[in-house]
Amino acid sequence: MKNIVVIVRNLPFNTRKNAEALRMSVGLTLREDKVTVIFIDDGVYTATPTKPELINVPPPVREFGALNMLKCRMLADKTSLEKRGIHGVIENINPVDREEIIRTINESDIVIPF
């Protein structure tokens, strides 16, 4: 079993990258690897309860549900949240200090940045 980290760091509204990162994260669980999704920089907007359907982007509800059901860790960088004035994240996403983010990345076998 490998520890895999997927880093989501882009705005979710001008690209499908973030949705693809979440879908790929679900797929990575098929080999029973331990998958952690990290939301950092502008990627923290993906971890917020927004309404992307207002701009014709489908919300990643199914992906978040699947990741939660598969017990994947989902972490949001507190520094990135604070810098952007974000005070709430989607259920089951844990805001953590930058040190925890760095430790999680360092302890992983594979890091996939998006």
Secondary structure, DSSP 8 states (H G I E B T S, - for coil): --EEEEEE-S-SSS-SHHHHHHHHHHHHGGGT-EEEEEE-GGGGGGGS---GGGGT----HHHHHHHHHTT-EEEEEHHHHHHTT-----TT-EEE-HHHHHHHHHT-SEEEE-
